[in-house]
Amino acid sequence: MNRPRNVRGKVPHYQETFIDDSEVDVLRVLAILHRNQFEGVIIPDHAPQMSCAAPWHAGMAYALGYLKAGLQSLQVP
């Protein structure tokens, strides 16, 4: 299982960031997994909460949408 997450800073002083906003190039990771025919599960890990009525759900929806778009971009010939 691959659990993409992004953070800014180093332990013990770090802050979780959105999946597209820090040091890890998640789209590059997806491309590497695709190129190597990874067939496992990819789930977002610890998405930051957003300022809205459903903060955890909104952050997770953002991460899932980003991952889905990244995976779809790899399917284009």
N, CA and C atoms as an extended XYZ file, in Angstrom:
231
Properties=species:S:1:pos:R:3:atomname:S:1:resname:S:1:resid:I:1 pbc="F F F"
N         0.844       -1.172        0.000 N   MET     1
C         0.000        0.000        0.000 CA  MET     1
C         0.888        1.232        0.000 C   MET     1
N         0.539        2.213       -0.770 N   ASN     2
C         1.248        3.473       -0.822 CA  ASN     2
C         0.382        4.536       -0.159 C   ASN     2
N         0.938        5.274        0.788 N   ARG     3
C         0.190        6.288        1.529 CA  ARG     3
C         0.847        7.643        1.320 C   ARG     3
N         0.490        8.341        0.246 N   PRO     4
C         1.127        9.636        0.001 CA  PRO     4
C         0.692       10.697        1.003 C   PRO     4
N         1.639       11.480        1.446 N   ARG     5
C         1.372       12.641        2.292 CA  ARG     5
C         2.476       13.641        2.035 C   ARG     5
N         2.249       14.861        2.392 N   ASN     6
C         3.262       15.881        2.242 CA  ASN     6
C         3.373       16.661        3.534 C   ASN     6
N         4.572       17.061        3.879 N   VAL     7
C         4.817       17.856        5.073 CA  VAL     7
C         5.816       18.956        4.746 C   VAL     7
N         5.806       19.977        5.569 N   ARG     8
C         6.797       21.050        5.472 CA  ARG     8
C         7.571       21.028        6.785 C   ARG     8
N         8.896       20.986        6.707 N   GLY     9
C         9.726       20.931        7.902 CA  GLY     9
C        10.165       19.509        8.204 C   GLY     9
N        10.834       19.350        9.302 N   LYS    10
C        11.380       18.053        9.714 CA  LYS    10
C        10.942       17.748       11.139 C   LYS    10
N        10.929       16.470       11.490 N   VAL    11
C        10.588       16.027       12.840 CA  VAL    11
C        11.579       16.672       13.812 C   VAL    11
N        11.168       17.189       14.909 N   PRO    12
C         9.824       17.170       15.478 CA  PRO    12
C         8.993       18.398       15.118 C   PRO    12
N         9.539       19.285       14.284 N   HIS    13
C         8.836       20.530       13.945 CA  HIS    13
C         8.390       20.498       12.491 C   HIS    13
N         7.272       19.857       12.232 N   TYR    14
C         6.767       19.790       10.865 CA  TYR    14
C         5.269       20.090       10.867 C   TYR    14
N         4.783       20.416        9.698 N   GLN    15
C         3.361       20.710        9.527 CA  GLN    15
C         2.869       19.944        8.313 C   GLN    15
N         1.755       19.241        8.463 N   GLU    16
C         1.167       18.547        7.322 CA  GLU    16
C         0.643       19.575        6.336 C   GLU    16
N         0.830       19.291        5.051 N   THR    17
C         0.381       20.205        4.000 CA  THR    17
C        -0.539       19.442        3.052 C   THR    17
N        -1.136       20.177        2.138 N   PHE    18
C        -1.934       19.508        1.121 CA  PHE    18
C        -1.017       18.677        0.233 C   PHE    18
N        -1.584       17.700       -0.397 N   ILE    19
C        -0.837       16.683       -1.141 CA  ILE    19
C         0.028       17.278       -2.264 C   ILE    19
N        -0.345       18.458       -2.754 N   ASP    20
C         0.391       19.070       -3.866 CA  ASP    20
C         1.251       20.250       -3.413 C   ASP    20
N         1.531       20.361       -2.113 N   ASP    21
C         2.153       21.576       -1.591 CA  ASP    21
C         3.323       21.284       -0.647 C   ASP    21
N         4.386       20.667       -1.147 N   SER    22
C         5.583       20.524       -0.319 CA  SER    22
C         6.675       19.791       -1.066 C   SER    22
N         7.478       19.026       -0.335 N   GLU    23
C         8.702       18.462       -0.881 CA  GLU    23
C         8.500       17.234       -1.771 C   GLU    23
N         7.490       16.430       -1.517 N   VAL    24
C         7.278       15.204       -2.291 CA  VAL    24
C         6.490       15.528       -3.561 C   VAL    24
N         7.020       15.129       -4.696 N   ASP    25
C         6.327       15.299       -5.973 CA  ASP    25
C         5.421       14.088       -6.174 C   ASP    25
N         4.190       14.187       -5.699 N   VAL    26
C         3.268       13.061       -5.711 CA  VAL    26
C         2.965       12.600       -7.136 C   VAL    26
N         2.892       13.515       -8.089 N   LEU    27
C         2.640       13.108       -9.478 CA  LEU    27
C         3.806       12.275      -10.013 C   LEU    27
N         5.018       12.618       -9.618 N   ARG    28
C         6.182       11.806      -10.029 CA  ARG    28
C         6.124       10.421       -9.383 C   ARG    28
N         5.722       10.372       -8.111 N   VAL    29
C         5.576        9.084       -7.429 CA  VAL    29
C         4.543        8.224       -8.148 C   VAL    29
N         3.405        8.829       -8.515 N   LEU    30
C         2.371        8.079       -9.240 CA  LEU    30
C         2.906        7.561      -10.570 C   LEU    30
N         3.685        8.382      -11.271 N   ALA    31
C         4.256        7.962      -12.556 CA  ALA    31
C         5.211        6.786      -12.366 C   ALA    31
N         6.017        6.824      -11.318 N   ILE    32
C         6.950        5.719      -11.031 CA  ILE    32
C         6.171        4.443      -10.710 C   ILE    32
N         5.147        4.571       -9.885 N   LEU    33
C         4.324        3.401       -9.555 CA  LEU    33
C         3.677        2.825      -10.818 C   LEU    33
N         3.168        3.710      -11.669 N   HIS    34
C         2.522        3.280      -12.910 CA  HIS    34
C         3.525        2.572      -13.831 C   HIS    34
N         4.685        3.181      -13.975 N   ARG    35
C         5.721        2.618      -14.847 CA  ARG    35
C         6.158        1.231      -14.376 C   ARG    35
N         6.110        1.004      -13.076 N   ASN    36
C         6.516       -0.281      -12.520 CA  ASN    36
C         5.340       -1.216      -12.275 C   ASN    36
N         4.194       -0.873      -12.873 N   GLN    37
C         2.983       -1.709      -12.852 CA  GLN    37
C         2.500       -2.026      -11.432 C   GLN    37
N         2.566       -1.016      -10.564 N   PHE    38
C         2.045       -1.164       -9.203 CA  PHE    38
C         0.541       -1.406       -9.272 C   PHE    38
N         0.077       -2.432       -8.597 N   GLU    39
C        -1.344       -2.772       -8.620 CA  GLU    39
C        -1.956       -2.761       -7.218 C   GLU    39
N        -1.307       -2.104       -6.302 N   GLY    40
C        -1.804       -2.049       -4.933 CA  GLY    40
C        -2.763       -0.891       -4.719 C   GLY    40
N        -2.927       -0.549       -3.462 N   VAL    41
C        -3.861        0.496       -3.045 CA  VAL    41
C        -3.093        1.791       -2.788 C   VAL    41
N        -3.683        2.893       -3.203 N   ILE    42
C        -3.126        4.215       -2.921 CA  ILE    42
C        -4.196        4.992       -2.168 C   ILE    42
N        -3.873        5.419       -0.952 N   ILE    43
C        -4.822        6.212       -0.165 CA  ILE    43
C        -4.103        7.436        0.392 C   ILE    43
N        -4.795        8.561        0.482 N   PRO    44
C        -4.158        9.739        1.085 CA  PRO    44
C        -3.991        9.523        2.585 C   PRO    44
N        -2.993       10.161        3.145 N   ASP    45
C        -2.676        9.984        4.561 CA  ASP    45
C        -2.598       11.353        5.242 C   ASP    45
N        -3.401       11.580        6.227 N   HIS    46
C        -3.355       12.800        7.041 CA  HIS    46
C        -3.497       14.085        6.237 C   HIS    46
N        -4.579       14.243        5.540 N   ALA    47
C        -4.839       15.494        4.832 CA  ALA    47
C        -5.139       16.595        5.849 C   ALA    47
N        -4.648       17.816        5.623 N   PRO    48
C        -4.957       18.899        6.548 CA  PRO    48
C        -6.457       19.201        6.535 C   PRO    48
N        -6.949       19.692        7.654 N   GLN    49
C        -8.362       20.051        7.722 CA  GLN    49
C        -8.569       21.424        7.096 C   GLN    49
N        -9.727       21.582        6.468 N   MET    50
C       -10.073       22.850        5.840 CA  MET    50
C       -11.048       23.605        6.745 C   MET    50
N       -11.215       24.880        6.483 N   SER    51
C       -12.145       25.709        7.259 CA  SER    51
C       -13.519       25.651        6.618 C   SER    51
N       -14.327       24.698        7.059 N   CYS    52
C       -15.678       24.540        6.533 CA  CYS    52
C       -16.464       23.652        7.500 C   CYS    52
N       -17.681       23.307        7.132 N   ALA    53
C       -18.548       22.510        8.005 CA  ALA    53
C       -18.026       21.084        8.206 C   ALA    53
N       -17.298       20.553        7.249 N   ALA    54
C       -16.771       19.185        7.344 CA  ALA    54
C       -15.269       19.219        7.050 C   ALA    54
N       -14.451       19.724        7.972 N   PRO    55
C       -13.039       19.991        7.688 CA  PRO    55
C       -12.222       18.772        7.289 C   PRO    55
N       -12.367       17.649        7.982 N   TRP    56
C       -11.593       16.459        7.632 CA  TRP    56
C       -12.040       15.914        6.284 C   TRP    56
N       -13.345       15.845        6.072 N   HIS    57
C       -13.882       15.309        4.825 CA  HIS    57
C       -13.465       16.157        3.623 C   HIS    57
N       -13.469       17.458        3.776 N   ALA    58
C       -13.084       18.341        2.669 CA  ALA    58
C       -11.605       18.168        2.324 C   ALA    58
N       -10.743       18.075        3.330 N   GLY    59
C        -9.318       17.855        3.080 CA  GLY    59
C        -9.067       16.525        2.396 C   GLY    59
N        -9.785       15.499        2.824 N   MET    60
C        -9.636       14.181        2.221 CA  MET    60
C       -10.172       14.172        0.785 C   MET    60
N       -11.287       14.870        0.553 N   ALA    61
C       -11.842       14.958       -0.805 CA  ALA    61
C       -10.856       15.645       -1.743 C   ALA    61
N       -10.192       16.688       -1.260 N   TYR    62
C        -9.183       17.379       -2.059 CA  TYR    62
C        -8.071       16.414       -2.455 C   TYR    62
N        -7.559       15.665       -1.475 N   ALA    63
C        -6.466       14.722       -1.736 CA  ALA    63
C        -6.897       13.618       -2.700 C   ALA    63
N        -8.098       13.082       -2.499 N   LEU    64
C        -8.588       12.024       -3.392 CA  LEU    64
C        -8.769       12.540       -4.815 C   LEU    64
N        -9.298       13.741       -4.959 N   GLY    65
C        -9.460       14.333       -6.294 CA  GLY    65
C        -8.120       14.537       -6.976 C   GLY    65
N        -7.130       14.987       -6.218 N   TYR    66
C        -5.785       15.187       -6.765 CA  TYR    66
C        -5.191       13.868       -7.234 C   TYR    66
N        -5.324       12.827       -6.412 N   LEU    67
C        -4.808       11.513       -6.790 CA  LEU    67
C        -5.536       10.964       -8.016 C   LEU    67
N        -6.849       11.115       -8.049 N   LYS    68
C        -7.617       10.599       -9.194 CA  LYS    68
C        -7.201       11.301      -10.479 C   LYS    68
N        -7.066       12.623      -10.432 N   ALA    69
C        -6.649       13.365      -11.637 CA  ALA    69
C        -5.239       12.934      -12.061 C   ALA    69
N        -4.343       12.754      -11.085 N   GLY    70
C        -2.983       12.319      -11.410 CA  GLY    70
C        -2.974       10.950      -12.058 C   GLY    70
N        -3.773       10.035      -11.539 N   LEU    71
C        -3.850        8.686      -12.121 CA  LEU    71
C        -4.472        8.725      -13.510 C   LEU    71
N        -5.504        9.544      -13.688 N   GLN    72
C        -6.126        9.657      -15.012 CA  GLN    72
C        -5.151       10.242      -16.034 C   GLN    72
N        -4.295       11.161      -15.610 N   SER    73
C        -3.348       11.754      -16.555 CA  SER    73
C        -2.328       10.720      -17.062 C   SER    73
N        -2.102        9.675      -16.285 N   LEU    74
C        -1.175        8.628      -16.699 CA  LEU    74
C        -1.786        7.679      -17.723 C   LEU    74
N        -3.094        7.666      -17.825 N   GLN    75
C        -3.793        6.768      -18.754 CA  GLN    75
C        -3.909        7.342      -20.159 C   GLN    75
N        -3.576        8.620      -20.344 N   VAL    76
C        -3.690        9.255      -21.651 CA  VAL    76
C        -2.528        8.787      -22.530 C   VAL    76
N        -2.833        8.273      -23.745 N   PRO    77
C        -1.746        7.781      -24.606 CA  PRO    77
C        -0.846        8.882      -25.123 C   PRO    77
